[in-house]
Amino acid sequence: MATNGGVGEAGKNITPQCMLPGGCLGKTRAVKCWKWDVDQLIMNKVLGNIEYGVLILNRPITQNPGFIKRLWNKASVRMTVDGGTKQWDKFLSNFSDETKTTIQDPDLITGDFDSITDEILEKYKQKGCKIIHTPDQNYTDFTKALLELNIHSNMVGVQLTHVIAIAQTSGRLDQILGNIQTLFLVRDKFLVGPNTNVFLMSDDCISWLLHPGDHVIYIPEESRQHKRAWCSLVPVGETCQRVTSTGLKWNLDNQPLRFGGIVSTSNTFDGSQKVTVKCSHTLLWSMRVPSISSK
């Protein structure tokens, strides 16, 4: 789904850096380049050689049931996080008993367990799911879950290319901001491996961080052609001093993004197959992907 100098589209290796002119005394300077292809994930393409994990957080699962079932079953590691186990159990209740037998059980259930009943926890314990209590209140259950996911992946010898957290961007604002904080902790606290990217999936959209450097985002046709298509570039925690983009309806040309100034919400696409973003500081990218919605 993405690359930061490791595995790229369909598992292909790419050059981790682009050498651009500039810098002191006319020397070249190294700028990180990332390529992002959400079509691999959303359309279930070429997933056979990509190792990824799925986390269910404590919010209703609103995506298309068939999509979630495929995404879950093809994952290398499956986790439910605290009350997310209750949400997963509720999601399964929509399927017939026969279909339920085709859906994999969680590999791990983690959390401080303040949002899950003993009954649900015991139910999945009896199924053979690994239960890990993470009582530390200095971090959210999402953050602690990623740490446990990384430990588990190393133990079983799985190198995850990406992790998809099924979450929500509606409801409690503090929890939404807490999820974004976890995306930053992935980078700053090394919660997962250096070549593992973490994404938030909510309703019909997907979000992730664009770190300083150059980004090429391949836009699925369904996203760029939809009459209510949208995307956004949001600076979180600090001003992004310089942003240049192509492929958007309202592009930026070496402009700053900051709260109190310009924040590129409710943007959309110009019809191009890709969007490019050059940013000096980290941005939160979000985009609508209609096919994952149940509506």
N, C-alpha and C positions, 0 to 999 in steps of 0.2 A: 504493500500500500504506500510505502514511503521509503525514502532512503536518506540517510545523513552521512553518506560515505561508506555505507555497508552494502546491504542488499537492496536493489532497486526493483523496478517493475518486473513482475513475474520471476523474481529472484535473481535478476541479472546484476552483476557487479558494475558499478559506474565509478568514474573518477571522483574522489571525495572533495576536491577543491577546484575552483576555477581561478586561474591566474589572471588578474586584471591589472592594467597599467596604473601607475600612481605610486603613492608612498614617497618616502624620502629619497631625494637625489634621483628620481625617475625610476627607481627599482620597482619591480613587480611586487604586489602584495597578495597574500593568499586570502581568498574569500570563500567561506563555506557555501556549498550549493546543495540544495535539497530538491528532489523530485517527488511529487505526491500524486498518486493515482487512486482515487477512491473507487473507481469502477471495479478494481480488483476485488474489493471487499463487498460493495453494494450489490453488484451483479453476480457475485459468486464465481468470478473468473479466476482461473489459475491458482486456486487455493491449495492444490495438492502439494506444492513444494514450499509453502509458506507456513511457518509455525506462528500461531497467534493465540492469545488468551482472551477470555470473556469474563467480565465481572458484572454481577447484577447488584446494583445499589438499592437502597430502600426507598424506591419510588415506583408507582404503577408502571407496568410494562405496556406501553401504548403502541408499539410498532406492529407491523404486519406479523401475525403469528407464524405464518409459513417462513417468512424471512428469519425471524428469531430462531425458529427450530433449526433451520439449516446452518445459521451462523454458530449456534451453540454446539450442534453435533460435530461440526467440522473443526472446532477449536482443539488445540493441543492441551490446554488447561482451562477448566471451567470452575468459576468461583461464585458463591453467593456471599454477600457481605451483610452480616447481622440481619436487620429487618428485610434485607433483600431476599433472604431465604423464604420468608413469608410471602413476598411478592412473587417469587418464582413458583411457590406451591399454588398460589392463586392462579397464576398464568397456566399451569398444567391442568387445572380443573376445567379449562375450556376444551380439552381434548378428550376423545374417547379412551376407554381403558386400553383398547388395542393400540392406539397411536402412542399412548404414554409409554408403552413398552419399547418404542423405537427412539425415545428421547433419553439421552445420557444423563446420569445423575451427576451432581456437582462433585468435583475432585476435592475441593476445599470449601469449608464454611468457616469464616472468621468474623471477629468483632468483639465488642465488649458485652454483647448479648443483652443490652437493655431494651432492644426493640424486637425481640423474638420470644415466643412462648416456649416453655420447657417442652410442651407437646410436639411442636414443630421440630425443635432441635433433636429430640429423641427419635422422631420419625426418620430423620435423615441420618442420624447416627446408626440406626438399625439397618439402613441401606448400605452401610459401609463407607460413608463419606468421612473424610478426615476433618475433625473439629479442632480448631485452634482458637483459644481464648486470648484476646489481645486487649487487656484492661487499661493500658496506658492512656490517660486522658490528655496528654500533651499533643496528641495527633488525632485526626479524624479516623474513623473506621476505614475510609477509602485509602488514606495514606498508609495505614498499617497493613491493609490488605495487599497493597502493591509490594511492600517489603516481604510479606509472607509468600506472595506469588513468586518473587525473585528467588527466595530460598528454595521453594519447592521445585522451580524450574531447574535450578542448578543441581539439586539432588537427583532429579530424574533425567538429567542430561538434555533438556530442551532449551534451545536458544530462540527465544521469542522475537519475532520481527516487530510485532505490534500487539498492543493490548487495547481492547474496546470495552469501555465502561458504559453500561446501559444506565443512564441517569435521567434527570429531568432538568429543564431550565425554567420551570414554573414552580410555584409553591414558595417555600421559605427562601428569602433572598440571602440570608446568611449561609444556608447550606449550598446554594448555588455558588456563592463566592468561595466557600470552603472547597468545593470541587475544583474551581479554577486555581486556588492556592495549591492544591495537590499537584496540578500540572506543573507549576513552578518548582515544587519540591522534587519532582521527578528529575529535573535538571540540577537543582542546587544540592540535593541530599542524596543523589544517586540511588533512588528507590528501586530502579530496575537496571538492567544491563545497558551499556553505552549505546548499543545499536537497537534498542527497543523504544518505539514511539507509543505514546499513550493518547487515546482519543476519547472524547465524550460524545455519546450518541443519545439524542433526546428527541422524542416524537419523530419528526421528519427532517432532522438536521444533524450535522456532525461538526464537531469543533476540535481544534488542536492549536498548539502554540507554533508560531513561526519565529525561530530564533534569529539573531542578527546574521545577515548574509543574503544570499539570493535563493529565491524559491520559484519553482515551476509547478503549478497546480493544474492538473488535467481535469477539465470540467465535463462530467457526464452530459450527454445530449439532453437527457430528461431534465437536468438542472438548468442548463442554459436556455432551453426552449420553453420552459414552463411560464405561463402567463403571470404567475406570482413568484417568480424566481427571486431569491435574495441572497446576499452574502454580506459579510462585514469584516472590517479590520479595526480591532479595538485595542488601544494601548492600556495595559493593566499594570498598575504599580509605579509606572514611570513614564515620562514623555519619550516617545519615539521621535528622535530629532529629525530623521530623514527617511521618507518613504517615497518610493517610486514604483508605479504599477503600470501594467498593460492588461488589456482584456476586460476591464471593468467599464461600466457605463460612465462612472465618474472616477476617472483615474487621478492619481497623485503624482506630482512632479517634484521630487526632492523636497517635499513638504513635511512639516512636523505634525504628529497626531498627539493630542493630549486632551484630557478633560479640562473644560474651560476654554478650549480652542476647537479644533476640528477633530471629530471622531467619526470614522467612516462606517456608520450604521445604515441599514436600509439601502445598501448599494445593490447593484445587480450586474449582469454580464452584458458584454457588447456582442455576443454571439460567437466569439472566438472559442476554439477548442481548449485553450489554456489561458490561465492568468499567470502573470509573472509579478513577483513582489520582491523589491530590494529594500531591506529595512536595517536601520542602524541599531535598533533595540527590539526586544521581544514584543510581538503582537499576538492577540488572540484572533484566529481566523475561524469563522463559522459560515456554513452554507446549507441551503436547503437541498435535500435529496428526496424527491417526492415518493419514490417507489418503496421506501422503507416504512411509510406511514400505513396504518390500518384503515385510514379514511379514503 
